[in-house]
Amino acid sequence: MYRKFSSFEELVNDFSLRTGTALRYADENDSICDMSYADLGARILSEVHHLEAECSGVEVVIAGQTPDSIISIFAHVISGCDIVVADPMVPEEITARAAEAAKAAKAAREAMRGGQGKSPGVRREGELLFFTSGTTSSSKIVRLTSQSFCTSAWSGQSMLACGEDDVILSILPLAHVFGFVCSMLWGLAYGATIALGRGVRHLIDDALFFDPTILPAVPTLINAMLRFDALNPGLRVALIGAAPCTPEVTAALREKGIKVYLGYGLTETSSGIAITQDLDEPEALYPCPGADFRIEEDGEVTIATPCMMQGYIGAAPMFDGDRFFTGDLGWFDDKGRLHLKGRKKDVLLMADGTKIFCPEYEENLEHLTGLPDLGVSMKDGRAVLVAGSLSDDPVIRADMRAKLLKTVGEYNRTLQRSQQIYDVIVRAESLPRTATGKIKRYELQEQISK
């Protein structure tokens, strides 16, 4: 049975008992450097000693692919400081506003407890504040704990084990829970080596550089690596999450002898709550330990889990009792395996009550047009197709729109009238997307409604 750590401090204290390599990274000359578990643990605890005297209630910590970032995250939380886990690509003013909101919310919570803040000599680990992806509404700030994250790592290990012989490539943003848990915390909890990617310019070729055995990735990234034949021969497992993965991609990976696991999780659940177990049917997901799924009458997936968030900053959570409403649609097969079929809010409700499932339209139209940056949205009560990442030249865009209208007209003939696309919008700019490649539908809707 794998050990379930209850806090970051307990986990970091365990580092001193290990002999293996914790972090692998490249220096400025692209030479590979290693940091042992003992050294990582010592540096974290040394930083805790400095932070305990000077850390304020809430701090912004940049979650970059560097040893210093990882040390800072662990040390701030252990010292009792709440941290906004910040993506280096997000504007500073956004994370600063989040920190101010978190400070106000923390002060309000302490006031409700009678003003009891941090007691002298008593260490209570800080919370980790993550942004949701904001695919269907404004991004929220989620309050998570080291205990919920350690439980999530243990749940993942119970379903897909890693160990000291594994190298996990960390190229996903650590400011998103999928990257934080699956490409960093999970491996550190159970003795693997975490290879820290060299940045955006090397996303495609880092697998060949670091030679990992396990690669957590989003579908768009793994697809690009397949296209450029950039997956190393030593790769044994691809763990894919954050967005739907096509059967073509999973088949291509399996042809290379790579085991494909699809994971399902949310920011609100500290990452993964269901994962592949039957490798011949990777899309059929088994619940992780403690994850209690239910399909509601309208098809929405609800979940109760020990990895659940503490709540949002400044927003009401979508709870009914202890059950969280995920916004995802799904069903169970006769073996009790969970199958997902998209976001509830990826569904456009038309005037006559019929519905359009946007990802299905987008996949079909991408296949018909060969254009990868397409989104279906609503304008004036009817469905429209938005094509992004096109030419700056208005003449070329106008020609492309005419071609798209023709293709859309042919596609519409397969649909009932109320579900047809009535217009095409073409843009030089790319569609707004999250770091994991999902369309930010709320933001797209705002842009085309102006």
C-alpha positions in Angstrom: 0.0 0.0 0.0 1.4 3.4 -0.9 1.9 6.0 1.8 -0.6 8.8 1.9 1.1 12.0 3.0 -1.1 14.4 5.0 0.8 17.6 4.4 3.7 19.1 2.5 5.8 19.2 5.6 5.4 15.5 6.1 6.3 14.9 2.5 9.4 17.1 2.5 10.6 15.5 5.7 10.5 12.2 3.9 12.8 13.5 1.2 15.8 13.3 3.7 15.3 9.5 3.8 15.7 9.0 0.1 18.8 8.6 -2.0 17.5 9.2 -5.5 17.3 12.2 -7.9 14.4 14.5 -7.3 14.8 17.2 -10.0 16.6 17.1 -13.4 17.0 20.3 -15.3 19.2 22.0 -17.9 21.6 24.9 -17.2 22.2 27.9 -19.5 24.6 25.7 -21.6 22.0 22.9 -22.0 24.0 20.6 -19.7 21.8 18.4 -17.6 22.0 18.9 -13.8 20.5 16.8 -11.0 19.3 17.7 -7.5 18.9 14.9 -5.0 15.9 14.4 -2.8 18.0 15.1 0.3 19.3 18.4 -1.2 15.8 19.4 -2.3 14.4 18.7 1.2 17.2 20.6 2.9 16.7 23.7 0.6 13.0 23.7 1.2 13.3 23.5 5.0 16.0 26.2 5.0 13.7 28.5 3.0 10.9 27.7 5.5 13.1 29.0 8.3 13.6 32.3 6.5 9.9 32.7 5.5 8.4 32.0 8.9 9.6 35.3 10.2 8.8 37.5 7.2 6.0 35.9 5.2 2.7 37.9 5.1 -0.7 36.2 5.0 -0.9 35.8 1.2 1.9 35.9 -1.4 2.1 35.5 -5.2 4.5 32.7 -6.1 5.6 32.2 -9.8 5.2 28.6 -10.7 8.0 28.2 -13.3 9.8 25.1 -14.5 12.8 25.7 -12.2 14.0 24.2 -8.9 13.7 27.7 -7.2 10.0 27.8 -8.1 9.3 24.4 -6.6 11.3 25.2 -3.5 9.4 28.4 -3.1 6.0 26.8 -3.5 6.7 24.1 -0.8 8.4 26.5 1.6 5.7 29.2 1.5 2.9 26.6 2.1 4.8 24.9 4.9 5.6 28.3 6.6 1.8 29.0 6.8 1.5 31.4 3.9 -1.4 31.2 1.5 0.0 31.4 -2.1 -1.5 32.5 -5.4 0.1 30.0 -7.7 0.9 32.2 -10.7 1.6 31.3 -14.3 4.6 33.3 -15.6 2.6 34.1 -18.7 -0.3 35.8 -16.9 -0.1 39.6 -16.5 1.2 40.6 -13.0 -1.8 42.9 -12.4 -4.2 39.9 -12.6 -2.3 37.9 -9.9 -1.9 41.0 -7.8 -5.7 41.5 -7.8 -6.1 37.9 -6.9 -3.8 38.3 -4.0 -5.7 41.3 -2.7 -9.0 39.4 -3.0 -7.4 36.4 -1.2 -6.1 38.7 1.7 -9.6 40.2 2.1 -11.2 36.8 2.1 -8.7 35.4 4.6 -9.2 38.4 6.9 -13.0 37.8 6.8 -12.6 34.1 7.6 -10.3 34.9 10.6 -12.8 37.5 11.8 -15.6 34.9 11.8 -13.3 32.7 13.9 -13.0 35.5 16.4 -9.8 37.0 15.0 -7.7 34.0 15.6 -4.9 34.1 13.1 -1.6 32.3 13.2 -0.8 31.3 16.8 2.9 31.5 18.0 4.5 28.2 17.9 1.7 26.6 16.0 2.3 25.8 12.3 -0.7 25.5 10.1 0.1 25.1 6.4 -1.1 27.7 4.0 -3.6 27.2 1.2 -2.8 27.1 -2.5 -4.9 29.4 -4.7 -5.3 28.3 -8.3 -7.2 29.9 -11.2 -9.8 27.8 -13.0 -9.5 27.6 -16.7 -12.5 29.9 -17.4 -13.8 28.0 -20.4 -17.5 28.8 -19.7 -17.4 31.7 -17.3 -15.0 34.2 -15.7 -12.1 32.4 -14.2 -12.5 31.8 -10.4 -9.9 31.5 -7.7 -10.0 28.1 -6.0 -8.8 27.4 -2.5 -6.9 24.1 -2.2 -4.8 22.6 0.6 -1.6 20.6 0.8 -3.7 17.7 2.3 -6.0 17.7 -0.7 -3.1 17.7 -3.1 -1.3 14.9 -1.2 -4.5 12.9 -1.3 -4.8 13.5 -5.1 -1.2 12.3 -5.6 -1.9 9.2 -3.6 -5.1 8.5 -5.5 -3.2 8.8 -8.8 -0.5 6.5 -7.5 -3.1 3.9 -6.5 -4.3 3.9 -10.1 -1.1 4.4 -12.1 2.1 3.8 -10.1 5.4 5.6 -10.7 8.7 5.0 -8.8 12.4 5.7 -8.5 13.1 4.2 -11.9 10.8 6.7 -13.6 11.6 10.1 -15.1 8.5 12.3 -15.5 8.8 15.1 -18.0 7.3 18.4 -16.6 6.3 20.7 -19.5 2.7 21.5 -18.4 2.1 24.7 -16.6 2.5 24.2 -12.8 0.0 26.9 -12.3 -2.7 24.5 -13.5 -3.6 21.6 -11.2 -3.0 18.9 -13.9 0.5 20.1 -14.4 1.1 20.7 -10.6 0.0 17.2 -9.6 0.7 14.9 -12.5 4.0 16.4 -13.7 5.4 17.4 -10.4 3.8 16.5 -7.0 2.8 12.9 -7.9 6.4 12.0 -8.9 8.0 13.7 -5.9 5.6 12.0 -3.5 6.6 8.5 -4.8 10.3 8.8 -5.7 10.4 9.5 -9.4 12.7 12.1 -11.0 11.0 15.2 -12.3 12.7 16.5 -15.5 11.9 20.3 -15.7 11.2 21.4 -19.2 13.4 24.1 -20.9 10.5 26.4 -21.8 8.1 27.1 -24.6 10.7 27.0 -27.3 11.5 23.4 -26.4 8.0 22.0 -25.8 8.3 19.7 -28.8 11.8 18.4 -28.4 12.2 18.1 -24.6 11.2 14.4 -24.6 14.1 13.6 -26.8 16.4 15.8 -24.6 15.4 14.3 -21.2 14.3 10.8 -22.2 11.4 10.5 -19.8 9.5 7.2 -19.1 6.2 9.1 -18.3 4.8 12.1 -20.1 1.8 14.0 -18.8 0.5 16.1 -21.6 -2.6 17.8 -23.1 -3.9 16.4 -26.5 -2.7 19.3 -28.6 0.8 18.9 -27.3 1.0 15.2 -27.7 -0.4 15.4 -31.2 2.3 17.9 -32.2 5.0 15.7 -30.7 3.6 12.8 -32.8 3.6 14.9 -35.9 7.2 15.8 -35.5 8.3 12.3 -34.4 9.5 13.9 -31.1 8.7 11.1 -28.6 11.7 9.3 -27.2 12.0 5.5 -27.5 12.2 5.1 -23.7 8.7 6.6 -23.2 6.4 3.9 -21.7 3.4 5.9 -20.5 1.5 8.9 -21.8 -0.9 10.5 -19.3 -3.3 12.7 -21.2 -5.8 15.1 -19.6 -7.4 18.6 -19.5 -9.2 18.2 -22.8 -10.8 15.4 -25.0 -8.3 13.2 -26.8 -9.2 11.7 -30.2 -9.0 8.0 -30.9 -6.6 8.7 -33.7 -4.1 10.2 -31.2 -4.4 7.3 -28.7 -4.1 4.8 -31.6 -0.9 6.5 -32.8 0.7 6.3 -29.4 -0.3 2.7 -28.9 1.3 1.8 -32.2 4.6 3.1 -30.8 4.2 0.8 -27.8 3.3 3.6 -25.4 0.6 2.9 -22.8 -2.1 5.5 -22.9 -3.9 6.7 -19.8 -6.6 9.4 -20.0 -7.3 11.3 -16.9 -10.2 13.4 -15.7 -10.1 16.0 -13.0 -10.9 19.6 -12.1 -9.2 22.5 -10.4 -11.9 22.2 -7.8 -10.9 18.5 -7.1 -7.1 19.1 -6.9 -6.7 17.4 -10.2 -7.4 13.7 -11.1 -10.6 11.9 -9.9 -10.9 9.2 -12.7 -8.4 7.5 -15.0 -8.0 4.7 -17.6 -7.4 1.2 -16.3 -8.4 -0.9 -19.3 -5.6 0.0 -21.8 -7.6 -1.3 -24.8 -10.4 1.2 -23.9 -8.6 4.3 -22.6 -11.7 6.5 -22.9 -13.5 4.3 -20.2 -12.5 5.9 -16.9 -12.4 4.3 -13.4 -13.0 6.5 -10.3 -10.0 7.1 -8.2 -10.2 6.0 -4.5 -12.8 8.0 -2.6 -14.3 9.6 -5.7 -18.0 9.2 -5.6 -19.6 9.9 -9.0 -23.2 10.3 -9.9 -25.0 11.2 -13.2 -27.8 13.7 -12.6 -31.1 13.6 -14.5 -29.9 16.1 -17.1 -26.7 14.0 -17.7 -24.4 16.3 -15.6 -21.6 14.6 -13.7 -21.5 15.4 -9.9 -18.7 14.3 -7.6 -17.9 14.0 -3.9 -14.2 13.5 -3.1 -11.7 13.9 -0.3 -9.7 16.0 -2.7 -12.4 18.7 -2.8 -11.6 22.4 -2.7 -12.2 24.6 0.4 -14.3 27.0 -1.8 -13.8 29.9 -4.2 -12.6 33.4 -3.4 -15.5 35.7 -3.8 -17.9 33.3 -5.6 -20.4 30.7 -4.5 -19.4 27.1 -5.4 -21.8 24.8 -7.3 -22.5 22.4 -4.4 -25.6 20.5 -3.4 -24.7 19.1 0.0 -21.3 17.5 -0.4 -21.7 17.0 -4.2 -20.0 19.3 -6.7 -21.6 20.0 -10.0 -18.8 19.6 -12.6 -20.5 21.1 -15.6 -19.5 18.0 -17.5 -21.8 15.5 -19.2 -21.3 11.8 -18.9 -22.6 8.3 -18.6 -21.7 4.9 -17.0 -21.3 1.7 -19.0 -22.4 -1.7 -17.8 -19.0 -2.1 -16.1 -19.5 1.1 -14.0 -16.9 3.0 -16.0 -17.3 6.7 -16.6 -17.6 8.0 -20.2 -17.5 11.8 -20.8 -19.3 13.5 -23.6 -18.4 17.1 -23.2 -19.2 20.2 -21.2 -22.7 21.0 -20.3 -22.0 24.7 -21.1 -20.4 23.6 -24.4 -24.0 23.1 -25.4 -25.9 25.9 -27.0 -29.6 26.0 -26.3 -31.5 27.2 -29.3 -34.8 29.0 -29.3 -36.9 25.9 -30.0 -35.3 23.9 -27.2 -32.9 21.9 -29.4 -29.2 21.9 -28.5 -25.9 22.2 -30.3 -22.9 20.4 -28.8 -20.1 22.8 -29.8 -17.1 20.4 -29.7 -18.8 18.0 -32.1 -19.5 20.7 -34.6 -15.9 22.0 -34.2 -14.4 18.6 -34.8 -16.5 17.9 -37.8 -15.8 21.3 -39.4 -12.1 21.1 -38.6 -12.1 17.8 -40.6 -14.0 19.4 -43.5 -12.0 22.6 -43.7 -8.5 21.6 -42.5 -8.5 24.7 -40.2 -7.5 24.0 -36.6 -8.7 27.2 -34.9 -12.5 27.0 -35.1 -15.1 27.7 -32.5 -18.9 27.6 -32.5 -20.7 30.3 -30.5 -24.0 32.2 -30.3 -24.9 35.5 -31.9 -28.3 37.1 -32.2 -29.9 33.8 -30.9 -28.3 31.7 -33.6 -25.2 29.6 -34.0 -22.1 31.0 -35.7 -18.8 29.6 -36.7 -15.7 31.7 -35.7 -12.5 31.0 -37.6 -9.3 32.4 -36.0 -5.6 32.6 -36.8 -6.2 33.7 -40.4 -4.3 36.2 -42.6 -4.0 39.9 -41.7 -4.9 40.6 -45.3 -8.7 41.5 -45.4 -8.9 40.3 -49.1 -7.6 36.9 -48.2 -9.9 36.7 -45.2 -12.9 37.6 -47.3 -12.0 34.8 -49.7 -11.6 32.4 -46.9 -15.0 33.4 -45.5 -16.6 32.7 -48.8 -15.1 29.2 -48.9 -16.1 28.6 -45.3 -19.7 29.7 -46.0 -19.8 27.1 -48.8 -18.5 24.3 -46.6 -20.8 25.3 -43.8 -23.7 25.3 -46.2 -22.9 21.7 -47.1 -22.6 20.8 -43.5 -25.9 22.4 -42.6 -27.7 20.1 -45.0 -27.0 17.3 -42.5 -28.7 19.2 -39.7 -32.2 20.2 -38.8 -32.9 23.9 -39.5 -32.8 25.1 -35.8 -29.3 23.5 -35.3 -27.7 25.0 -38.4 -24.9 27.5 -38.5 -26.2 30.8 -40.0 -23.0 32.8 -40.3 -19.2 32.7 -40.4 -16.9 35.2 -38.7 -13.3 35.3 -39.7 -10.5 36.8 -37.7 -6.7 37.3 -37.9 -6.5 36.8 -34.1 -6.5 33.4 -32.6 -9.5 32.2 -30.6 -9.1 32.8 -26.8 -8.0 29.5 -25.3 -6.7 28.3 -21.9 -3.2 27.1 -21.4 -4.5 23.5 -22.0 -6.0 24.4 -25.3 -9.7 24.7 -24.4 -11.8 27.5 -26.0 -12.7 30.1 -23.5 -16.3 30.2 -24.6 -17.3 33.0 -22.2 -14.6 35.2 -23.6 -15.3 34.2 -27.2 -19.0 35.0 -26.7 -18.1 38.5 -25.4 -15.8 39.2 -28.3 -18.3 38.4 -31.0 -21.1 40.2 -29.2 -19.3 43.6 -29.3 
